[in-house]
Amino acid sequence: MGVEFLAERGMLSEDEAAVVANSHYPALAAMDAAALRDLAKLLRDRRARARDILHNQRRAKRGKAKGDARAVPNEPGQGPGLPDKKQVFARALKRVNARLATISAEAKRAEAVARMRAALDRVQAQRADAPAAGATASPGMVAKPRRAARPGIVQGGRVGSTSQANKRRQAKRDARA
């Protein structure tokens, strides 16, 4: 389920919102692969930090956390929940990874087309040097049709008749019993 851009901004601080804003499409389409990789690394780090804090909060609720100040569960004035913030970073990372995959696929496709064109050029260059084919062979002998059926081959009209006969015999035996 999608979250609107303004709702995302409400969950994040200003610097986090600036990072996530780069993962939305007008800015995302303008970035090159290197900038996208850097953005993905930054988003991965932010998501991991939120995940770790959330993990520590859950441990604190169970009484297993050490004396870490971040391990205190959400207080009323603390703002939006950390799970939502983590999901915002996860969705942003998913958009960036999808864009990286698209760029990678486009590059692979362009490279494959270039290799195919080069191969076609090589083949066409070889054809120019080859002599004319000259006279070709005749079609050759014509195969004779078989007159008798091969042994062990069941003709089409008999396919399934054995199993049908077995069904009938079984039905007779069942009717007697």
C-alpha positions, 0 to 999 in steps of 0.5 A: 500500500502506497504512502503519499509524499506528504505523509512520508515527509511528516514521518521524517526529519528534514535531512531524512526527507531530503534523502527520501525526496531524491528517491522519487521519480523526477529526481530519480530519473535524472540521476546516473548509476553512481549517484543511485548507488550512493543513494541506495547505500545511504538509504540502506544505512538509514533503514538499518539504523531504524531497524536496530533502534526498533529492535532495541526498543522491542528488547527493552519492552521485554526487559532484555536490553542493556542500559542504552538510551535509544532502547526506551520505547516510544514516548508520547512526544517522540513523534511518528512510530519508528516502524513507519519510518523504517518502511519509508526508507524501505520503500525508497530503497525499493524505488532506487533498486528498481531504477538501478535494475532498469539502468543495468538492463538497458546497458546490458541490452545495448551491449548485446545489440552492439555485439549482435551487430558486430557479429552480423557485420563479420558474417556479411563481410565473410559472405562477400569473399565466398564464391558463387554456390554454382550447381546444386544437387537434385532433390534425390530419391522419393521414399516409398510408403510402408505397406504393412504396419510395423509389428508392435504398433497399435493402430489408431482405432484400437487405442484405448479399446483394451482399457475399455474392455478391462473396465467392462469386465470389472463392471461385470465382476462388481455387479455379480458381487 
